[in-house]
Amino acid sequence: MRVETTGLAKADLTLPPVVPGLRVGLFGGSFNPAHEGHLLVAETALRRLELDRIWWMVSPGNPLKDHRNLRPLAERVEQSRELVEDPRILVTAFEAAHHIRYSADTVRLVTRRCPRARFVWVMGADSLAGFHRWQDWRAIASALPIAVVDRPGSTLALVSASAARSLSRFRMSEAEGARLAFQPPPAWVFLHGPRSRLSSTMLRANASP
């Protein structure tokens, strides 16, 4: 898949540095545009899981979404950076440099390149609802522990989502969140916290003439 990377620096397209034992949340998405709801997911995971870093991975494009209104990658990276203030949250577009289309390929790349880091996959509850439709979703669940952060209108995904039902016996209690990065997968936790009703779809609709 060819991706337009005009306007991005070399550092934007490079895998962020890690040291052995670093606890890193992988938070990916189109961020088209990034908004307060995304930030709350990242901040909740960072705090509740006691992570050292969040990699805010701006994807070239979600294969399950319509790309006709997709803003340029460099614009989405810059807009994400303007939103993020915590230096532990690193905005990156390294997936574009590796021509990655699916999250499972991202997981394979980072675990191969950084085998001694402790990665956790982070997603909003709205993503959990459709997780079973992701390419090789079971491979993701078998490779990394997963943190699902509540989002307005998606709380019931905890019991209704196909993937949640399939993985129900591997769910940890919310109180055990700080242990998640050390758990052998499959393991996952559902985190409640501050929520924002903003969505990228709503923001795009409001911006339309």
C-alpha positions as CSV (number, residue, x, y, z in Angstrom):
1,M,0.0,0.0,0.0
2,R,1.5,3.3,-1.1
3,V,1.0,6.1,1.4
4,E,1.6,9.8,0.9
5,T,4.2,10.9,3.5
6,T,4.8,14.5,2.3
7,G,5.2,16.9,5.2
8,L,6.4,14.2,7.6
9,A,9.8,14.3,9.2
10,K,12.1,11.2,9.4
11,A,11.4,11.0,13.1
12,D,7.6,10.8,12.4
13,L,8.2,7.6,10.4
14,T,10.7,5.9,12.7
15,L,9.8,3.4,15.4
16,P,10.0,5.3,18.8
17,P,12.9,4.2,21.0
18,V,12.4,1.8,23.8
19,V,14.5,0.2,26.5
20,P,14.0,-3.3,28.0
21,G,11.1,-3.5,30.4
22,L,9.5,-0.3,29.2
23,R,5.7,-0.5,29.5
24,V,4.2,0.9,26.3
25,G,0.5,1.3,25.3
26,L,-0.1,1.0,21.5
27,F,-3.0,3.3,20.6
28,G,-3.8,3.4,16.9
29,G,-6.4,5.0,14.7
30,S,-7.1,7.2,11.8
31,F,-7.6,10.2,14.1
32,N,-9.5,11.9,11.4
33,P,-9.5,14.3,13.3
34,A,-8.1,13.6,16.7
35,H,-10.2,14.9,19.5
36,E,-10.7,15.0,23.3
37,G,-12.3,11.6,23.4
38,H,-9.1,10.0,21.9
39,L,-7.0,11.9,24.5
40,L,-9.1,10.7,27.4
41,V,-8.6,7.1,26.2
42,A,-4.8,7.6,26.0
43,E,-4.6,9.4,29.4
44,T,-6.8,6.8,31.1
45,A,-4.7,3.9,29.9
46,L,-1.5,5.7,30.8
47,R,-2.7,6.4,34.3
48,R,-4.7,3.3,35.2
49,L,-2.2,0.8,33.6
50,E,0.8,2.6,35.0
51,L,2.4,2.7,31.6
52,D,5.7,4.5,30.8
53,R,4.6,5.5,27.3
54,I,1.7,5.6,24.9
55,W,2.5,5.4,21.2
56,W,-0.3,7.4,19.6
57,M,-0.1,5.7,16.2
58,V,-1.7,7.7,13.4
59,S,-2.5,5.1,10.7
60,P,-2.3,5.6,7.0
61,G,-6.0,4.6,6.9
62,N,-8.4,2.2,8.5
63,P,-9.2,-0.6,6.0
64,L,-12.7,-0.8,7.5
65,K,-13.5,2.8,6.9
66,D,-14.3,5.0,3.9
67,H,-11.2,7.0,2.9
68,R,-12.9,9.6,0.8
69,N,-12.9,12.1,3.6
70,L,-9.5,11.1,5.0
71,R,-7.3,14.0,5.7
72,P,-3.6,13.9,4.7
73,L,-1.4,11.9,7.1
74,A,0.9,14.8,7.9
75,E,-2.1,16.9,8.9
76,R,-3.5,14.2,11.2
77,V,-0.1,13.8,12.9
78,E,0.2,17.6,13.4
79,Q,-3.4,17.9,14.7
80,S,-2.8,15.0,17.1
81,R,0.4,16.7,18.4
82,E,-1.4,19.9,19.1
83,L,-3.9,18.0,21.2
84,V,-1.4,16.0,23.3
85,E,0.5,17.7,26.1
86,D,1.9,14.8,28.2
87,P,5.4,14.0,27.0
88,R,4.8,10.4,27.7
89,I,2.3,10.2,24.8
90,L,4.3,10.0,21.6
91,V,2.6,10.7,18.3
92,T,4.0,8.6,15.5
93,A,3.3,7.6,11.9
94,F,5.8,4.7,11.7
95,E,3.2,2.4,10.2
96,A,3.3,4.4,7.0
97,A,7.0,3.8,6.6
98,H,6.5,0.1,6.9
99,H,3.5,0.1,4.5
100,I,1.3,-1.4,7.3
101,R,-2.4,-1.8,6.6
102,Y,-3.6,-4.0,9.5
103,S,-3.1,-3.7,13.2
104,A,-2.0,-7.3,13.4
105,D,1.0,-6.4,11.2
106,T,1.8,-3.5,13.6
107,V,1.9,-6.0,16.5
108,R,4.1,-8.3,14.6
109,L,6.5,-5.5,13.8
110,V,6.9,-4.0,17.3
111,T,7.2,-7.4,19.0
112,R,9.9,-8.5,16.6
113,R,11.8,-5.2,16.8
114,C,11.4,-4.6,20.5
115,P,11.1,-8.1,22.1
116,R,12.0,-7.0,25.6
117,A,9.4,-4.2,25.9
118,R,6.1,-4.8,27.5
119,F,3.4,-3.7,25.1
120,V,-0.3,-3.4,25.7
121,W,-2.8,-2.8,22.9
122,V,-5.1,0.1,23.8
123,M,-8.5,0.7,22.2
124,G,-11.8,2.5,23.0
125,A,-14.9,0.5,23.7
126,D,-16.3,1.6,20.3
127,S,-13.5,-0.3,18.7
128,L,-14.2,-3.4,20.8
129,A,-17.7,-3.6,19.3
130,G,-16.1,-4.3,15.9
131,F,-12.9,-5.9,17.0
132,H,-14.0,-9.3,15.7
133,R,-14.0,-7.9,12.1
134,W,-10.3,-6.8,12.3
135,Q,-7.8,-8.8,10.2
136,D,-6.3,-11.5,12.4
137,W,-7.9,-10.1,15.6
138,R,-7.2,-13.4,17.4
139,A,-3.5,-13.0,16.6
140,I,-3.5,-9.6,18.3
141,A,-5.3,-11.0,21.4
142,S,-2.8,-13.9,21.5
143,A,0.2,-11.6,21.1
144,L,-0.5,-8.7,23.5
145,P,-2.6,-7.9,26.6
146,I,-5.4,-5.5,25.7
147,A,-6.9,-2.5,27.5
148,V,-10.4,-1.4,26.5
149,V,-11.4,2.1,27.7
150,D,-15.0,3.0,28.0
151,R,-16.6,5.4,25.5
152,P,-20.0,7.0,25.5
153,G,-22.6,4.7,23.8
154,S,-20.2,1.8,23.8
155,T,-20.3,0.5,27.4
156,L,-22.5,-2.4,26.5
157,A,-19.8,-3.7,24.1
158,L,-18.3,-5.2,27.3
159,V,-21.0,-7.9,27.2
160,S,-22.4,-7.6,23.6
161,A,-19.3,-7.6,21.5
162,S,-18.4,-10.9,19.8
163,A,-14.7,-10.6,20.7
164,A,-15.6,-9.7,24.3
165,R,-17.6,-12.9,24.6
166,S,-14.9,-15.0,23.0
167,L,-12.3,-13.6,25.4
168,S,-14.5,-13.4,28.5
169,R,-12.5,-16.0,30.5
170,F,-9.3,-14.0,30.0
171,R,-10.8,-10.7,31.4
172,M,-9.0,-9.2,34.4
173,S,-10.7,-7.0,37.0
174,E,-10.4,-3.3,36.6
175,A,-8.5,-3.1,39.9
176,E,-5.8,-5.3,38.4
177,G,-5.1,-2.8,35.6
178,A,-1.6,-2.0,36.8
179,R,-0.6,-5.7,36.3
180,L,-1.9,-5.9,32.8
181,A,1.5,-5.2,31.1
182,F,3.0,-8.1,32.9
183,Q,0.3,-10.7,32.1
184,P,0.8,-13.3,29.4
185,P,-1.8,-12.9,26.7
186,P,-4.6,-13.4,26.1
187,A,-5.5,-11.0,28.9
188,W,-7.6,-7.9,28.9
189,V,-9.3,-5.3,31.1
190,F,-12.1,-2.9,30.6
191,L,-11.4,0.5,32.2
192,H,-14.0,3.1,33.2
193,G,-13.1,6.8,33.5
194,P,-13.8,10.3,32.2
195,R,-15.6,10.3,28.9
196,S,-16.1,12.7,26.0
197,R,-19.1,12.5,23.6
198,L,-17.0,13.9,20.8
199,S,-16.4,11.6,17.8
200,S,-14.4,12.0,14.6
201,T,-17.6,11.3,12.6
202,M,-19.5,14.1,14.3
203,L,-16.6,16.6,13.9
204,R,-16.3,15.8,10.2
205,A,-20.1,16.3,9.8
206,N,-20.0,19.6,11.6
207,A,-17.2,20.8,9.5
208,S,-18.9,20.0,6.2
209,P,-20.4,23.0,4.4
